[in-house]
Amino acid sequence: MYRVRISDLDKLVQRLRENGFYVGRHSYSYRLFYKGKLVAGLHLYPGYREASLRLYRVHRDLAEAVRDQIIMAIRDVFPDYKIVVKWYPPENP
C-alpha cells in the first residue's frame, strides 16, 4: 500500500499558500480560496496515486486563471500522481 507522509500533505499546503491561495486541509481533502473566493476542491487518493481537482464554475474566471498554478503545486509535491481535472457542477449535455 502506498503511504503519504503528513509532511508532504503540509508541503502542498505551503506551496499553494506561496502562490496566494488560502488553503484549508482535512485529511486528504483541500479547499482552495483565491482572492477570497472558493475556486477549487482537491482530493488525494494515495492508494491510486491520483489527485482529483474540482474547479468551481461559480468563480470560473478565477479558477481558470489559477488552474495551472494548482497543477504545478501538486506535481511538485506528488510527481507520480495522475491529476484528474473536473468542473463542478458539470455542464449539462
C-alpha positions as CSV (number, residue, x, y, z in Angstrom):
1,M,0.0,0.0,0.0
2,Y,1.2,3.5,-0.9
3,R,1.5,5.8,2.1
4,V,1.7,9.6,2.2
5,R,3.8,11.4,4.7
6,I,2.0,14.1,6.7
7,S,4.9,16.4,5.9
8,D,4.1,16.0,2.1
9,L,0.4,16.9,2.7
10,D,1.6,20.0,4.6
11,K,4.2,20.8,1.9
12,L,1.4,21.0,-0.6
13,V,-0.5,23.5,1.6
14,Q,2.7,25.6,1.8
15,R,3.3,25.5,-2.0
16,L,-0.3,26.7,-2.6
17,R,-0.1,29.4,0.0
18,E,3.2,30.6,-1.6
19,N,1.0,31.1,-4.8
20,G,-1.5,33.3,-3.0
21,F,-4.1,30.7,-2.0
22,Y,-5.9,30.4,1.3
23,V,-5.9,26.6,1.9
24,G,-8.0,24.6,4.3
25,R,-7.0,20.9,4.7
26,H,-8.7,18.0,6.4
27,S,-7.1,14.6,5.9
28,Y,-6.6,14.2,2.1
29,S,-9.0,17.0,1.1
30,Y,-8.2,20.6,0.4
31,R,-10.4,23.6,-0.1
32,L,-8.7,26.3,-2.2
33,F,-9.7,30.0,-2.0
34,Y,-8.2,32.7,-4.2
35,K,-8.8,36.4,-3.7
36,G,-11.4,35.5,-1.1
37,K,-13.4,33.2,-3.4
38,L,-13.7,29.4,-3.3
39,V,-12.2,28.3,-6.6
40,A,-11.4,24.6,-6.2
41,G,-11.6,21.4,-4.1
42,L,-8.7,18.9,-4.2
43,H,-8.9,15.3,-3.0
44,L,-5.9,13.0,-2.9
45,Y,-6.3,9.2,-3.3
46,P,-3.0,7.8,-2.2
47,G,-3.9,4.2,-2.9
48,Y,-4.5,5.1,-6.5
49,R,-1.8,7.8,-6.7
50,E,-4.5,10.1,-8.0
51,A,-5.4,13.8,-7.3
52,S,-8.9,14.9,-8.2
53,L,-9.1,18.6,-8.8
54,R,-12.6,20.1,-8.9
55,L,-12.7,23.6,-10.3
56,Y,-15.9,25.5,-9.3
57,R,-17.9,27.2,-12.1
58,V,-19.3,29.8,-9.8
59,H,-15.9,31.6,-10.0
60,R,-14.8,30.2,-13.4
61,D,-12.6,33.2,-14.4
62,L,-10.6,32.9,-11.2
63,A,-10.4,29.1,-11.4
64,E,-9.2,29.2,-15.0
65,A,-6.6,31.8,-14.1
66,V,-5.1,29.6,-11.3
67,R,-5.6,26.1,-12.6
68,D,-2.1,25.7,-13.9
69,Q,-0.6,27.0,-10.6
70,I,-2.6,24.4,-8.7
71,I,-1.5,21.6,-11.0
72,M,2.2,22.7,-10.8
73,A,2.0,22.6,-7.0
74,I,0.5,19.1,-7.0
75,R,3.2,17.9,-9.4
76,D,5.9,19.5,-7.3
77,V,4.9,17.5,-4.2
78,F,3.3,14.4,-5.8
79,P,5.1,14.0,-9.1
80,D,3.9,10.4,-9.7
81,Y,0.2,11.2,-9.2
82,K,-2.3,11.2,-12.1
83,I,-4.2,14.5,-11.9
84,V,-7.9,14.5,-12.9
85,V,-9.4,17.9,-13.5
86,K,-13.2,18.3,-13.5
87,W,-15.5,21.3,-13.4
88,Y,-18.2,21.4,-10.8
89,P,-21.1,21.4,-11.4
90,P,-20.6,19.6,-14.7
91,E,-22.1,21.2,-17.8
92,N,-25.5,19.9,-19.0
93,P,-25.2,17.8,-22.1
